[in-house]
């Protein structure tokens, strides 16, 4: 079970980091039209997206179900 949790934590962490980056990039693109980037709102949105990604990963990760954790 310990090995599975380590694999899950790694896969879920990578997903959360990707989600954070994608959310931040989308927010920057939208702010480019406004000509002003609200960094506080951008970071809070990206962090929330990353947390939601982790919570979503509790339900299971397809890459672990395929056996890619080995």
N, C-alpha and C positions, 0 to 999 in steps of 0.2 A: 504494500500500500504506500510505503514511503517513496518508492521509486515512481509510482503513478502520480503522487502529489507533486513531486519535483518536475516531472514532465508537464503536468497540467499548469503549474505555476509559470514555467518557462513559456509555454504556448499562449496562455492567457495574457501574460505580461507583454509578449510581442504583439499580440492583437491590440492590447490597450495602447501601446506606444504608437502603432500604426493609426489607430483611430484618433488619438490625440493629434498626430501630425496632419491627418486628413482634415480634421475639424478646424485646426488652426489655419491651414492653407485655404480652406473654403472661406473662413471668416476674413482673412486678409484680402482675398479676391473681392469679396463683397464690399469691404471697407475701401477698396481702391476706387470704387465708383463714388463714394462719399467724400473722398479726399482727406479722411481723418481716421486713423486707427485707434480705437479705444482698447488699449492693451489689457486693461482689467477685465473688460467684458470678453475679450478674445480668449484670455487664459482661463477664465472661469468656465466658458463654454467648452473649451478643449478638455479641461480636467473633468467636467461633468460627463462628457462623451466617453472619456477613458474609464471612469468609474462604472458607467452603464455597460461598457464593453466587458469589464470584469464580471459584473453581476450576470450578464447574459452568458458568459462562459461557464457559470456554475451549472447551467443546464446541460452542458456537454460541449465538447470540441470535436468537430468532424475529423481533424487530423489525428487525434488520439484514438478515435474509434476505428480508424483504418490501420492502426498499429504502427504509426510513424514515430512513436515515442521510444523506439528501441534503437 
